[in-house]
Amino acid sequence: MGILKERFKAKADESAVEIKELLKEHGNKTIGEVQLSQVYQGMRGITGLVSETSLLDAQEGIRFRGYSIPELQQKLPKAKGGSEPLPEGLFYLMLIGELPTEDDVHHISSVWQRRSHVPNHVFAAIDALPITAHPMTMFVSGIMALQTESNFAKRYSEGINKKDYWEPIFDDAMDLIARLPRIAAYIYRRKYRNNQHIQPNGLLDWAGNLAHMLGFENESFKELMRLYMTIHADHEGGNVSAHATHLVGSALSDPYLSFAAGMNGLAGPLHGLANQEVVKWIFEMREALNTETPSKTQIEEYVKKTLSEGKVVPGYGHAVLRKTDPRFTAQMEFGKKHLPEDPLVQTVWNVYDAVPPILQSLGKIKNPWPNVDAHSGALLVHYGLVEYEFYTVLFGISRALGVMSSLIWDRALALPIERPKSVTTDLVKQWLKGEAEIWGD
Ligand code: CMX
C-alpha cells in the first residue's frame, strides 16, 4: 500500500469509529425542519448530506478542511519560484484532513505523473465525435471511454468484500485525476489547434503540465492554472457536480461513471458552463455597443436589456453564497498583480460595479454578487486561451480533486445508497386536507 493510501486508511478508520459513536449517541437528534416550499424549490437549505472535504458559509465563502482560500495561498506548498498553491497540496488536505509537507506534494505530483497514461481507445472515442461537438461532450465521452480501466468495476465483478470497496475506489480516483489533464489537452489541441498535440513533460507539476500540454508555456499562465485548479476544486457537497458524483457513486457505480455524471451536471449553464457564458455575454455586449471598453452606463443598460429578455446575468447569484465569492476575489487579486491593464479584465471589474445594484433592485434575487465564473474567462482570454467553450473543461479537471476525494471518503465510511423520499402534488393536497400521511416510504 502506498504512503497516501496508508495515511488515508488510518484517518478513515478513526473517523468511522467516531461517526459510529456519534450516531449511537445522537442519531435521533433533529437537524432542521423541511418546509413544503423547499420540497418544490430545489431542496434549498435542507441539510441532508455529509461531505468531509469542504464547507461553505453563506457570508464568508468556502473553507477547505477549515482553511480559506487566502490561507491556502499562504500555507500550501508552491512550485519553485511560484506564489500560488499547488493543487496537489489541496488534494492531500481534502483527503487526509491535514496540511501537506513539500514532500507530500511532490509525492502526489510524481504518483500522478506515473499514472497519467491514457489508452488509445480514449482518444479514438473523442475522435469519433464531430469537431463541432462541445468540449464538455468530448470530455465526458473521454471519461466514459476511460471507464474500461476501472479497478473497482473489475474487483466488484470478482466479488470484493464491502469493507475493501474504498481501496479500488482510491486507485480509480488517483488514475482518473492523473489522466484528466492529458484528455483535456487532447480535446483542446484537437478542436482548436489542428490536432497538433503536445507530449506531457514529466518534470512539471500537475497543473503546470496541463498548461504545457494545452500549449501555454508562459510562467504566469502556469501560476494561473495552479490557482484555478485549487479554487474550483470543491464547494461542499450539495452543488450539482458534487452531488451528482456522490449520488451516482452511492449506487456503487465506479469513479469514472460517477465523475462523468458530475461533469454532465457541471456542463449546465446555471452551474459550471456559466464561465463560458460570462465571456460570451461580454463579447456580445462589446459587439452590440461597438466598443472594447464599454462604460459603466453602457454596461448598466446592457444588463437591463439582458434581464428584459428573460435571461440571467451569467456569473452573478448563488444558491448558498450571499456575498462576493472569495474565488472571484482571488482571481481579481491575480488580475491586479499580473494583468491590471487588460481591457477585458477591466470590463469584468466594471461589470462588478454595475450589476449588483441592478440585481438587488429587482427584489427577488437572493444574492446579487459575483460567483467564481464571473472572472475566470477574462484571465484565460488574456493569455490567449480565447476559446470560451473550453472553459468548463478546466473547471471539470479541478472539480475532480474535490469530488474524487469525497467519493473515497464515501466508500471508506460505507455511506449507503442515496434515496430521498419524493411526493406527488396529489399527495400533498390530500396531506394538506388531513386525508393522507406524507412521511415514511
Ligand atoms: N440574473 C438574473 N436573474 C437571476 C440571477 C441572475 N444572475 N440569479 C438569480 N436570478 C433569478 C432566478 O432566476 C430566480 O428567478 P425566478 O424567481 O423568476 O425563477 C430569482 O432570481 C431567485 O433566484 P435565487 O433564489 O436568488 O437563485 P437560485 O438559488 O434559484 O439560483 C443560480 C442560483 C446560481 C442558479 C442563479 O443565481 C443564476 O442563474 N445565476 C446565473 C448563472 C450562474 O452564474 N451560475 C453559476 C453559479 C456558480 C457555479 O455553480 O459555477
Boltz pocket constraint, residues with backbone or C-beta under 6 A from the ligand:
constraints:
  - pocket:
      binder: B
      contacts: [[A, 239], [A, 269], [A, 270], [A, 271], [A, 272], [A, 273], [A, 274], [A, 307], [A, 311], [A, 312], [A, 313], [A, 314], [A, 315], [A, 316], [A, 317], [A, 318], [A, 319], [A, 320], [A, 364], [A, 365], [A, 366], [A, 367], [A, 371], [A, 372], [A, 373]]
      max_distance: 6.0
